[in-house]
Amino acid sequence: MKKLFIVLALTAASLVSVFAGGSKDQSSGGGTPQSSAQSPAASQYTVTAAGSTSVSPLMELLITEYAKVRPNVKFNMSATGSGDGIKAVPAETAEIGMSSRELSPAEIGTGIDEHLIAIDGIAVIVNTNNPVSNLTIDQIRDIYTGEVTDWSQVGGRAGRIAVVSREPGSGTRGAFEEIVKFQDKLLMGAIEFDGTGAVKAEISRNADAVGYISLGSVDNSVKTLSVGGVAATTANVVNNSYKIARPFLLLTKKGRALNSETTAFLDWILTDAGQTIVKTSWISVK
């Protein structure tokens, strides 16, 4: 499993680590963050986050931008899947959980508050040399359940389809299976990978593979397919014509008094500055 550890430090004449432990201030108040120039004696704090590998690229961008207004705060982020983020919050092993799917009533019932920070499309991807450019939802479902096994059955050249999926517990997998409607029916023998990067790597090397990743993580190493004739673009997710989309959620423990630095960061994400970062590859919720 891929773990990301993000450390933000004060930027001055030399780079100095700014944090050795938690702040003594445990209030839950938030508000607009102030820069270190405005608050030279501001308390230092480490915010811990864990969960979705799909949400983590957005979180990295948000954290980098947030350092410009709050350089005394650093972050420790572990990206190992939505399931881990959902479990970490009630267990208090992380202040913030990251999920790229809706939570079930049972999961919410463990004592979780949800914070919607973005909407993300899920792109169906193939190798750049694959001539197929469009699939219907029904064809995608048939591929992932084993009803369709060869690319020639969906307008491509002959070749057995290599079905690539995410690991159990992945928020991307949970959302994809729910939207395409094949929960618990994944083809036996499908190739399962931990993390978006591993899926992209497999698709880029395997001419007969098909997979799915966050729309915000698409690059030129893979090819996105239109779904039902609708291109996988942010604009089409916004206008609701592209149907394979899901929420990006940050999670906190219900009733837990968050540190004021954590609350300030969550509040900042929903400001114009935070949502401008979201809009670079995802869909704003403001």
Secondary structure, DSSP 8 states (H G I E B T S, - for coil): ---------EESSSEE---SS--S-----------TTT-TT---EEEEEEE-TTTHHHHHHHHHHHTTT-TTEEEEEEES-HHHHHHHHHHTS-SEEEESS---HHHHTTTEEEEEEEEEEEEEEE-TT----EE-HHHHHHHHHTS--BGGGGTS-S-B-EEEEE-TT-HHHHHHHHHHT-TT---TT-EEESSHHHHHHHHHH-TTEEEEEEGGG--TTSEE-EETTB---HHHHHTT-S--EEEEEEEEETT----HHHHHHHHHHTSHHHHHHHTTTSB---
